[in-house]
Amino acid sequence: MSKLQLIAVSVFGTEAITARELKKLGYFEQKVEDGKVTFTGDKLAICRTNIWLRTASRVQLKIGDFKAYTFDELFEQTKALPWDEIIPVNAEFPVVGYSINSKLFSVSDCQAIVKKAIVEKLKQKYKCEWFEESGPRYKIEVAILKDTVTLSIDTSGAGLHKRGYRKLVGGAPIKETLASAMLLISHWNKDRVLLDPMCGSGTIPVEAAMIAKNIAPGLGREFESEKWDFIPQDLWDEARDEAYDAIIEDIDLRIHGSDIDEEAISLARYHAKKAGVEDAIHLQRMPVSDISSRYKYGVIMCNPPYGERLGEMDYVKGLYKEMGKVFRKFDTWSYYVISSDLEFEKHFGKKADKKRKLYNGSLLCNFYQYFGPPPPKNTNMLIT
């Protein structure tokens, strides 16, 4: 299996960003679909993509896909796949899954049949009747969509949003993968000022600093497939060495985060230090009404409260109105706001130049994008 089919699972609305990340890593043979990007790679690709992908939620090893309308078809076609080339005799191999718009709609029955088929395949190789499942974990997913069955093994373990730096969590956090997607969608780059005036526990500023310094998001964590015999340890070492060598140390960044909550700022400082970017971010306690900057052509990006809880909407409407007044003082800046409130533009006082549907967890949101004028070339973007 020198050539592997891999799946980068993405949040709906960020698939094109994940595809762009994969191309940057050198994986051009790909197919973009709702919620995932399927691509071709080798064993080293499993290591690299787990370590490098900022917007994917996990990387799966695709074992096969086929049409199945009966349980017999599901069993026989599952059994025919090369499970014995990957799963060792002592492996733990739980089966999870889902079924959408398919004749095989009972997920629990499909999981049981897939498990039985894999066991029968492994019996043929290992010549035993019982598997203790006491070794490394190979979590198998059976995904059935419109009668097409896709079988894969999760290589990541914990979701890729778990970078390893966010040990403490404040209220209403945004996932690291979504924060990175927002930054990569926006017009921000390392040469422009970035300000998050409601930074909470610091996810947007920290992810921005990691992007600017080219720090691979998975460098500070482990992955399920590191325990597999299927992937030699020297490939993980090679991928990590590449990532460490790619870090940009000597760089002047202007990334700012502020929040009205002192405890949130303390959390943000802790997370910035854990991520190794505390020197790249300026954090301070400050209400939205007081934000200012001596720079031009910067970017404001934030994840304000949405007013989802009972009794919060009046406060949120007032906050959005205040944001509109304050942000418009930054007349050369661009600003980006994510919110589930369909009337955000009304409260903010300005229609967005562009909107993009994104999911914050299970909550459907709009990413409101307001574009300022492009910065002139060869300028330090200071106000003169």
C-alpha positions as a printed Julia matrix, in Angstrom:
384×3 Matrix{Float64}:
   0.0     0.0    0.0
   2.63    2.54  -1.1
  -0.08    4.78  -2.53
  -2.79    5.55   0.01
  -6.17    7.21  -0.17
  -6.5     9.64   2.73
  -9.36   11.83   3.93
  -8.96   15.22   5.6
 -12.21   15.75   7.46
 -13.2    19.43   7.52
 -15.86   21.66   9.0
 -18.57   22.47   6.45
 -17.59   25.65   4.64
 -13.83   25.22   5.1
 -13.2    22.36   2.63
 -11.59   24.64   0.02
  -9.22   26.03   2.65
  -8.2    22.51   3.68
  -7.67   21.62   0.01
  -5.41   24.66  -0.36
  -3.41   23.56   2.69
  -2.96   20.1    1.17
  -1.7    21.57  -2.1
   0.8    23.67  -0.14
   2.07   20.4    1.39
   2.42   18.92  -2.1
  -0.75   16.79  -2.31
  -2.43   17.86  -5.54
  -4.34   14.7   -6.38
  -7.52   15.42  -4.43
 -11.31   15.49  -4.48
 -13.24   18.12  -2.52
 -16.65   17.14  -1.16
 -18.97   18.35   1.61
 -17.12   17.99   4.89
 -13.97   16.35   3.52
 -11.11   16.37   1.06
  -9.96   12.99  -0.24
  -6.36   12.98  -1.42
  -3.57   10.6   -2.45
  -0.4    10.23  -0.41
   2.0     7.79   1.21
   2.7     6.83   4.81
   4.74    9.99   5.32
   1.66   11.97   4.22
  -0.21   10.66   7.27
   2.49   12.12   9.5
   2.82   15.42   7.64
  -0.88   16.17   7.35
  -1.61   15.39  10.99
   1.22   17.69  12.04
   0.56   20.5    9.54
  -3.16   20.81   8.75
  -4.66   23.83  10.52
  -8.28   23.59   9.36
  -8.95   19.83   9.19
 -10.53   18.12  12.2
  -8.85   14.75  11.57
  -7.06   12.62   8.96
  -8.46    9.22   8.02
  -6.91    6.33   6.09
  -9.48    5.29   3.5
  -9.63    1.5    3.11
 -12.28    1.36   0.4
 -15.72    2.36  -0.84
 -18.51    0.52  -2.64
 -22.26    0.41  -3.19
 -24.24   -1.77  -0.77
 -27.99   -2.27  -0.59
 -28.1    -5.39   1.63
 -26.3    -6.58   4.76
 -24.81   -9.46   2.76
 -23.27   -7.02   0.29
 -21.94   -4.92   3.15
 -20.35   -7.97   4.8
 -18.76   -9.49   1.7
 -17.35   -6.25   0.31
 -16.01   -5.2    3.7
 -14.32   -8.58   4.15
 -12.67   -8.27   0.71
 -10.73   -5.16   1.74
  -7.06   -5.4    2.91
  -7.62   -4.98   6.67
  -4.97   -7.62   7.36
  -2.28   -5.41   5.79
  -2.85   -2.71   8.41
  -4.44   -4.08  11.59
  -2.16   -6.2   13.84
  -3.36   -9.21  15.82
  -3.54   -7.32  19.15
  -5.24   -4.17  17.81
  -8.26   -2.56  19.38
 -10.62   -1.79  16.5
 -13.93   -0.21  17.53
 -16.38    0.63  14.74
 -18.37    3.87  14.61
 -20.48    5.27  11.8
 -23.48    6.96  10.29
 -26.0     6.4    7.5
 -27.75    9.09   5.46
 -30.4     8.52   2.76
 -29.5     4.85   2.38
 -31.29    1.5    2.38
 -28.96    0.32   5.15
 -30.24    2.81   7.69
 -29.62    0.94  10.96
 -26.25    2.28  12.08
 -25.84   -0.22  14.93
 -26.48   -3.18  12.58
 -24.04   -1.8   10.0
 -21.37   -1.34  12.67
 -21.84   -4.91  13.89
 -21.65   -6.35  10.37
 -18.52   -4.37   9.49
 -16.89   -5.5   12.73
 -17.78   -9.14  12.02
 -16.43   -8.91   8.45
 -13.12   -7.47   9.64
 -12.82  -10.17  12.31
 -13.35  -12.87   9.67
 -10.68  -11.26   7.46
  -8.18  -11.14  10.35
  -8.94  -14.75  11.32
  -7.71  -15.85   7.91
  -4.33  -14.19   8.45
  -3.7   -14.74  12.16
  -5.24  -18.23  12.42
  -7.06  -17.51  15.68
 -10.7   -17.35  16.78
 -10.47  -14.61  19.42
  -8.93  -11.12  19.41
  -8.15   -9.57  22.79
  -7.96   -6.01  21.38
  -5.41   -4.97  24.01
  -2.99   -3.13  21.71
  -2.93    0.09  19.63
  -6.25    1.64  18.63
  -7.52    1.58  15.04
 -10.9     3.33  15.15
 -12.9     2.35  12.07
 -15.61    4.53  10.56
 -18.4     3.19   8.35
 -19.96    6.13   6.51
 -22.98    5.39   4.31
 -24.3     8.15   2.07
 -26.9     7.43  -0.62
 -26.02    3.7   -0.51
 -22.29    4.33  -0.98
 -20.25    2.87   1.86
 -16.88    4.44   2.73
 -14.71    2.6    5.23
 -11.77    4.34   6.88
  -9.48    4.24   9.92
  -8.88    7.36  12.02
  -5.17    8.24  12.19
  -5.45   11.31  14.44
  -7.02   10.21  17.71
  -8.09   13.42  19.47
  -9.44   16.01  17.01
  -6.8    18.12  15.29
  -8.19   21.27  16.92
  -6.47   20.02  20.08
  -3.08   21.57  19.42
  -1.82   20.98  22.95
  -1.54   24.61  24.04
  -5.09   25.24  25.22
  -5.26   23.45  28.57
  -7.6    26.02  30.11
 -10.83   27.19  28.48
 -12.84   30.33  29.03
 -16.45   30.97  28.11
 -17.73   30.37  24.55
 -14.38   29.38  23.0
 -13.87   29.08  19.27
 -12.11   25.96  18.01
  -8.55   26.39  16.85
  -9.38   24.88  13.45
 -12.16   27.43  12.85
  -9.99   30.33  14.0
  -7.3    29.27  11.52
  -9.89   28.92   8.74
 -11.13   32.46   9.39
  -7.58   33.81   9.24
  -6.8    31.92   6.03
 -10.06   33.1    4.43
  -9.34   36.74   5.33
  -6.97   39.22   3.71
  -4.72   39.21   6.78
  -1.04   38.34   6.44
   1.99   38.62   8.7
   2.82   42.12   7.41
  -0.5    43.58   8.58
  -1.65   44.46  12.06
  -4.21   42.08  13.56
  -6.53   43.06  16.39
  -9.03   40.82  18.18
 -10.96   43.12  20.55
 -12.88   40.21  22.15
 -10.07   37.69  22.23
 -11.35   35.59  25.16
  -8.8    32.87  25.84
  -6.7    34.04  22.89
  -7.4    31.49  20.16
  -7.47   33.87  17.19
  -4.27   35.77  18.13
  -2.44   32.53  18.99
  -3.42   30.84  15.73
  -2.42   33.98  13.81
   1.01   34.01  15.45
   1.49   30.3   14.67
   0.56   30.92  11.02
   2.92   33.9   10.78
   5.81   32.03  12.42
   5.03   28.91  10.34
   4.66   26.76  13.45
   2.96   23.47  12.55
  -0.13   23.18  14.77
   0.43   19.5   15.58
   4.02   19.81  16.86
   2.94   19.86  20.5
   0.82   16.7   20.55
   0.69   13.0   19.75
  -1.45   11.07  17.28
  -3.15    7.68  17.44
  -1.28    6.33  14.43
   2.12    6.98  16.04
   1.52    3.71  17.89
   0.91    1.75  14.69
   3.49   -0.67  13.27
   2.05    0.28   9.87
   3.91    3.63   9.99
   7.66    3.44  10.81
   8.79    5.77  13.61
  11.45    7.32  11.39
   8.69    8.82   9.22
   7.24   10.62  12.24
  10.74   11.82  13.13
  11.27   13.05   9.57
   7.96   14.94   9.52
   8.65   16.57  12.89
  12.2    17.53  11.92
  10.84   19.18   8.76
   8.3    21.11  10.82
  10.87   22.33  13.36
  13.2    23.42  10.55
  10.36   25.41   8.92
   9.69   27.65  11.95
  10.43   31.34  11.34
  12.05   32.7   14.49
  13.16   36.22  13.56
   9.95   38.0   12.59
   8.35   41.28  13.65
   4.62   40.8   14.23
   1.89   43.2   15.33
  -0.8    40.91  16.75
  -3.0    42.36  19.47
  -5.75   40.88  21.62
  -7.94   42.6   24.14
 -10.95   41.69  26.26
 -12.99   43.34  28.97
 -12.5    40.27  31.19
  -9.18   40.18  33.1
  -9.5    36.43  33.66
  -9.83   35.88  29.89
  -6.65   37.9   29.29
  -4.83   35.77  31.87
  -5.96   32.65  30.01
  -4.86   34.14  26.69
  -1.38   34.88  28.1
  -1.13   31.31  29.4
  -2.12   29.84  26.04
   0.25   32.11  24.1
   3.11   30.97  26.33
   2.17   27.28  25.93
   2.08   27.75  22.14
   5.5    29.42  22.16
   4.23   32.72  20.71
   3.99   34.96  23.78
   6.66   37.25  22.3
   4.52   37.79  19.17
   1.24   38.88  20.82
   0.35   41.95  22.86
  -2.58   41.28  25.21
  -4.39   43.71  27.51
  -7.66   44.23  29.33
  -9.78   46.76  27.47
 -13.44   47.26  26.47
 -14.29   47.36  22.77
 -15.1    51.06  23.01
 -11.47   51.91  23.87
  -9.61   50.08  21.09
  -7.33   52.15  18.86
  -4.22   51.79  16.72
  -1.52   54.02  15.27
  -1.36   51.76  12.21
  -3.31   51.84   8.97
  -4.57   48.98   6.8
  -4.87   46.5    9.64
  -7.38   43.73  10.24
  -9.93   43.33  13.04
 -11.2    39.81  13.6
 -13.39   38.57  16.41
 -15.86   36.02  17.72
 -18.3    38.1   19.8
 -21.17   36.68  21.9
 -24.08   35.47  19.75
 -26.96   35.94  22.2
 -27.89   32.25  22.16
 -28.75   32.2   25.86
 -32.06   33.45  27.19
 -31.93   37.12  28.18
 -28.63   37.9   26.41
 -30.01   39.28  23.16
 -30.52   42.85  24.31
 -26.92   43.01  25.52
 -25.64   41.48  22.28
 -27.63   43.91  20.11
 -26.08   46.79  22.02
 -22.61   45.26  21.68
 -23.0    44.85  17.91
 -24.14   48.46  17.63
 -21.1    49.61  19.64
 -18.82   47.46  17.46
 -20.22   49.12  14.33
 -19.46   52.61  15.67
 -15.97   51.74  16.87
 -14.86   49.63  13.89
 -15.85   52.3   11.37
 -13.3    54.64  12.95
 -10.68   52.27  11.51
 -11.45   53.6    8.04
  -8.53   51.92   6.23
  -8.93   48.58   8.02
 -10.75   45.39   7.09
 -12.86   43.61   9.69
 -14.21   40.1   10.03
 -16.86   38.92  12.48
 -18.42   35.49  13.0
 -21.93   35.33  14.44
 -25.01   33.11  14.39
 -27.28   36.18  14.59
 -28.98   36.56  11.22
 -29.61   40.24  12.01
 -25.99   41.04  12.81
 -25.63   43.47   9.88
 -28.73   45.37  11.01
 -27.39   45.83  14.54
 -23.83   46.49  13.32
 -25.15   49.18  10.99
 -23.48   48.07   7.79
 -24.01   45.36   5.2
 -21.06   42.99   4.79
 -19.12   42.98   1.53
 -19.18   39.19   1.67
 -20.69   36.46   3.85
 -19.62   32.86   4.22
 -21.48   30.13   6.09
 -19.32   28.42   8.71
 -20.1    26.11  11.61
 -18.89   27.02  15.09
 -19.31   23.56  16.63
 -22.85   22.55  15.69
 -23.99   26.16  15.35
 -24.47   27.54  11.83
 -22.92   31.0   11.61
 -22.1    33.63   9.04
 -18.59   34.95   8.66
 -19.18   38.65   7.92
 -16.38   40.18   5.87
 -15.85   43.94   5.48
 -13.02   44.87   3.12
 -10.99   48.03   3.58
  -8.78   49.54   0.87
  -5.7    47.49  -0.05
  -2.52   48.76   1.6
  -0.12   50.66  -0.67
   3.01   48.8   -1.67
   6.28   49.51   0.15
   4.69   51.06   3.24
   5.1    50.3    6.91
   1.4    51.09   7.34
   1.99   53.62  10.12
  -0.34   56.6   10.32
   1.5    59.64   9.01
